[in-house]
Amino acid sequence: MKTDVFASRHIGIKEKDLEHMLKTIGTENVDQLIYETIPDDIRLKQPLGLDKAMSEHKFLAHIQELSEKNQLFRTYIGLGYHESLTPSVIKRNILENPGWYTAYTPYQAEIAQGRLEALLNFQTVISDLTGMELANASLLDESTAAAEAMTMLFEVRSREQKKNNTVKFFVSHEILPQTLDLLETRATPLGIELVVGNHEDFDYSPEFYGAILQYPGKYGQVTDLTGFVSKAKENEIKVAVAADILSLVLLTPPGEMGVDVVVGTTQRFGIPLGYGGPHAAFFATKEAYKRNIPGRIIGVTKDIDGKPALRMALQTREQHIKRDKATSNICTAQVLLAVMAGMYAVYHGPDGLKYIATKVHRTAVTLANELEKLGLYQMNTAYFDTICIKTDTAHLLPIAEKHGVNFWYIDEGTVSISVNEATSINDINQILEVFGEALSKEKSAVEHLLEETAIPTNLQRTSSFLTNTVFNSYHSETELMRYIKKLERKDLSLNHSMISLGSCTMKLNAASEMLPLSMPRWANIHPFVPIEQAKGYQIVLKELEKDLTKITGFAATSLQPNSGAQGEYAGLMAIRAYHESNGEDHRNICLIPSSAHGTNPASAVMAGMKVVVTKTDEKGNIDVADLEEKVEKHAQNLAALMVTYPSTHGVFESSIKHITQLIHDHGGQVYMDGANMNAQVGLTNPATIGADVCHLNLHKTFAIPHGGGGPGVGPICVAEQLVPFLPGNPIISTGGEQGIKAISGAPWGSSLVCLISYGYIKMLGESGLKKSTEMAILNANYIKNRLSGKFDVLYTGERGRAAHEMIIDCRPFKENGIEVTDIAKRLMDYGFHAPTLSFPVAGTLMIEPTESESQAELDRFCDAMISIRKEIDAANANEPNNVLKNAPHTLEMATNDDWQFPYSRNTAAFPLPYVMENKFWPSVRRVDDAYGDRNLMCTCAPMEAYAEEMES
């Protein structure tokens, strides 16, 4: 074994396993398997031209060397991004812990109770600090959260407003510039008319359905919004506020002013700047809008024993149910970052947060006072952490940069300075030294902070927050470490066993890929620093863009979209802009196969397109005849086809080139959903099949971990004609010459985690990437053949092969009284997370093993499934008291003196010998989703209170 070859560590299958696996599959070699799986006319004929693979040791030295090209200035730019101090106990035990970062979205609640509790804590923090009734479990960033607020308020307009086509939305000129840009992106295709102005001059016209304000304003001014909100209410205008989460510790919460929505980011709660992300945004609103809130909500319910349990609430709002009727395409969150932010609040508690916020505020007050002593004018009459100074910025800037300091230069006569948790008295004195030099004045050093406030009495917070036990119990490192471990033990992650989720690609997130995230020169860069201060980042991001462009066969890449759904939207918006540039803005029909992921139609509607669904045939492929009919029918208005390849059914459809040519012949563009790129890399690519744009899930194919439901990154790669329309940013120049406006707040989206995908590509190299794809296909077909005769695979290619995933049919088992959910729950007793449940076909499981799993792990999974099949055969629809219907089995059940089941404890808990070696115990029995939706509880309370309510 070559110990310095990363591919041999990333790929689970070894040479000694191949003979047995190929024999099981019934093929002579891997090349024959690939020939039988992928149509020959789309196979790559030339190498991609990627760099040779680096060893892990060489990569870590390389990435350290690149980090040193980033300059760590003392940065006071603000604009929604602030340096924050990540407590080491959180960094070590969550950010750097695969038990947290390799978990999947908590759809299987019984094996995700720890993550769910951490998210419930997060929601409580948000609800308490904003003064709102309900908060979700995070969104992508502040700017996208603001856009979600705008569109949600548009959706909940009164009947009269809808009848009168009330479409105006007021935006305060105090809004962050990147947020305004993103609001414009989202508003245009939906027909929302933005009106930007001073909220003090707003006329409350009935032409407006909503408004959004910034609190504090972008340059720090704090304004009492009560009067505005009150007058808006009188005129049926709903109000959203984008708020700084740390300021709400000291400021009157917007919820107490009567607003409808509060959004923002929790980056200040211990999350690294990371050159723009990932960070957990928040979205808080009134309970009246619980059915409209975008994203995910964690709620309290009970299990079948009546004991408290947590799960994702109101899941019927998901896009795969509503599809083109969905009001948002958000299908992910920033769970890992939300967990960190929630733990920051747990660790510091209300008193600790007050101490931090007060220190930040007093730092700003002290700095303002000292600058005024130098004869400078500070413009903000009330502020939290940001002051505005009148001065000659052209003269100030080179002096500040010479001292390694970044301010925000508003115009030639004004500079703003945003202080933060990390700003010390030494930093204050450095700032004063900079201004002293600029003014040619001497200034004595500051020795202590002023105990004064610049917050008027009427805007000072008087209400309590975070009174729950969890926020007042874990303030020593020992206590928090144990609390984090307690929650971690309730969650099944990749560090326990394979997670074979079809369409989600839960592969290895290698330690060497993850380590750079903790390096300070990657973690602590503000996204709006001058570009020459981020040379290391620029090299990595441009190189990653170049490599992804080669892998997809396209002409250019944008890394800005910070989730797969955002990538879908960005790709469709680029297509929209392309048609408009050709004078064909009437092209608005988007064809989408019925098997597509639900975010596809949701994204199309958000992009202003009309969805026309095309049929699939009995083999699960696109019904070409139906597609041809609909293409002809809509030829004059055809904008795009959205297609997933290989298909959502796990098949390389041989008609794909005919399909893409058909779209082009009728003036449309082809969008390829990159969810299944794990089966393409190095063997075929989107350009070869005839696509024009694709998004890539870096959190799937390119090894960014799922983090319990996020972060995700969804860059788009485009053909030559779409390059001019790649998304831009209002502060840092990026994107195409005719670029669409921002898709996310930061210029390159979640830059920090792009280091992971950069490392993944550089350490695998071209041969390793290709082999990874081959092994993913091998593993899927090995499972398919091992399960043959026990479970029917619904769809295969023309030569009987699966791609990298397959769908097994569980519907026949209803004769035995067994549903697919019972199989999913029983797998927990065997130590496995269920495959993807009932998507894209109800009553099925979609299995994807990935290239990272060993033959031994594949065999354990197959043994579990075969054992479950025997249990199904033994089940009787008339006798539901069986091992499948009662699954999962908890430790409490197995050790209870009262055992009233017709099978042994050993059968329940240790169904196969290997389970005893590494038993994972679900922490609750099967949860009652319906109860939780009827009795929605989405914030912390003592668990006894939940229990009492359930008993009443």
Stockholm file with secondary structure:
# STOCKHOLM 1.0

chainA/1-952         MKTDVFASRHIGIKEKDLEHMLKTIGTENVDQLIYETIPDDIRLKQPLGLDKAMSEHKFLAHIQELSEKNQLFRTYIGLGYHESLTPSVIKRNILENPGWYTAYTPYQAEIAQGRLEALLNFQTVISDLTGMELANASLLDESTAAAEAMTMLFEVRSREQKKNNTVKFFVSHEILPQTLDLLETRATPLGIELVVGNHEDFDYSPEFYGAILQYPGKYGQVTDLTGFVSKAKENEIKVAVAADILSLVLLTPPGEMGVDVVVGTTQRFGIPLGYGGPHAAFFATKEAYKRNIPGRIIGVTKDIDGKPALRMALQTREQHIKRDKATSNICTAQVLLAVMAGMYAVYHGPDGLKYIATKVHRTAVTLANELEKLGLYQMNTAYFDTICIKTDTAHLLPIAEKHGVNFWYIDEGTVSISVNEATSINDINQILEVFGEALSKEKSAVEHLLEETAIPTNLQRTSSFLTNTVFNSYHSETELMRYIKKLERKDLSLNHSMISLGSCTMKLNAASEMLPLSMPRWANIHPFVPIEQAKGYQIVLKELEKDLTKITGFAATSLQPNSGAQGEYAGLMAIRAYHESNGEDHRNICLIPSSAHGTNPASAVMAGMKVVVTKTDEKGNIDVADLEEKVEKHAQNLAALMVTYPSTHGVFESSIKHITQLIHDHGGQVYMDGANMNAQVGLTNPATIGADVCHLNLHKTFAIPHGGGGPGVGPICVAEQLVPFLPGNPIISTGGEQGIKAISGAPWGSSLVCLISYGYIKMLGESGLKKSTEMAILNANYIKNRLSGKFDVLYTGERGRAAHEMIIDCRPFKENGIEVTDIAKRLMDYGFHAPTLSFPVAGTLMIEPTESESQAELDRFCDAMISIRKEIDAANANEPNNVLKNAPHTLEMATNDDWQFPYSRNTAAFPLPYVMENKFWPSVRRVDDAYGDRNLMCTCAPMEAYAEEMES
#=GR chainA/1-952 SS CCTTCHHHHHCCCCHHHHHHHHHHHTCSSHHHHHHHHSCGGGSCCSCCCCCCCCCHHHHHHHHHHHHTTBCCCEECCCTTCCCCCCCHHHIIIIITCHHHHTCCCTTSGGGBHHHHHHHHHHHHHHHHHHTCSEECSCBSCHHHHHHHHHHHHHHTCCHHHHHTTCCEEEEETTSCHHHHHHHHHHHHHHTCEEEEECGGGCCCCTTEEEEEEEESCTTSBCCCCHHHHHHHHHTTCEEEEEECTTGGGTBCCGGGGTCSEEEEECTTTTCCCGGGCCCCEEEEECGGGTTTCCSCEEEEEEBTTSCEEEEEECGGGSHHHHGGGCSCCCCCCCHHHHHHHHHHHHHHHHHHHHHHHHHHHHHHHHHHHHHHHTTCEECCSSBSSEEEEESCHHHHHHHHHHTTEECEEEETTEEEEECCTTCCHHHHHHHHHHHHHHHTCCCCCCCSCCCCCCSCGGGBCCSCCCCSGGGGSCCSHHHHHHHHHHHHTTBCCTTTSCBCBTTTCCCCCCHHHHGGGGCHHHHTCCTTSCGGGBHHHHHHHHHHHHHHHHHHTCSEEECCCCSHHHHHHHHHHHHHHHHHHTTCTTCCEEEEETTSCTHHHHHHHHTTCEEEEECBCTTSSBCHHHHHHHHHHTGGGEEEEEEESSCTTSCCCTTHHHHHHHHHHTTCEEEEEETTGGGTTTTCCHHHHTCSEEEECTTTTTCCCCTTTCCCCCCEEECGGGGGGCCCCSSSCCSCTTCCCCSSSSTTSSHHHHHHHHHHHHHHHHHHHHHHHHHHHHHHHHHHHHTTTTSEECCCCTTSCCCSCEEEECGGGGGGTCCHHHHHHHHHHTTCBCCEESCSSTTEEEECCCTTCCHHHHHHHHHHHHHHHHHHHHCBTTBCCSTTTTCSCCHHHHTCSCCCCSSCHHHHHCSSHHHHHTCCCCSSCSBCHHHHHHTCCCSCCCHHHHHHHHHC
#=GC SS_cons         CCTTCHHHHHCCCCHHHHHHHHHHHTCSSHHHHHHHHSCGGGSCCSCCCCCCCCCHHHHHHHHHHHHTTBCCCEECCCTTCCCCCCCHHHIIIIITCHHHHTCCCTTSGGGBHHHHHHHHHHHHHHHHHHTCSEECSCBSCHHHHHHHHHHHHHHTCCHHHHHTTCCEEEEETTSCHHHHHHHHHHHHHHTCEEEEECGGGCCCCTTEEEEEEEESCTTSBCCCCHHHHHHHHHTTCEEEEEECTTGGGTBCCGGGGTCSEEEEECTTTTCCCGGGCCCCEEEEECGGGTTTCCSCEEEEEEBTTSCEEEEEECGGGSHHHHGGGCSCCCCCCCHHHHHHHHHHHHHHHHHHHHHHHHHHHHHHHHHHHHHHHTTCEECCSSBSSEEEEESCHHHHHHHHHHTTEECEEEETTEEEEECCTTCCHHHHHHHHHHHHHHHTCCCCCCCSCCCCCCSCGGGBCCSCCCCSGGGGSCCSHHHHHHHHHHHHTTBCCTTTSCBCBTTTCCCCCCHHHHGGGGCHHHHTCCTTSCGGGBHHHHHHHHHHHHHHHHHHTCSEEECCCCSHHHHHHHHHHHHHHHHHHTTCTTCCEEEEETTSCTHHHHHHHHTTCEEEEECBCTTSSBCHHHHHHHHHHTGGGEEEEEEESSCTTSCCCTTHHHHHHHHHHTTCEEEEEETTGGGTTTTCCHHHHTCSEEEECTTTTTCCCCTTTCCCCCCEEECGGGGGGCCCCSSSCCSCTTCCCCSSSSTTSSHHHHHHHHHHHHHHHHHHHHHHHHHHHHHHHHHHHHTTTTSEECCCCTTSCCCSCEEEECGGGGGGTCCHHHHHHHHHHTTCBCCEESCSSTTEEEECCCTTCCHHHHHHHHHHHHHHHHHHHHCBTTBCCSTTTTCSCCHHHHTCSCCCCSSCHHHHHCSSHHHHHTCCCCSSCSBCHHHHHHTCCCSCCCHHHHHHHHHC
//
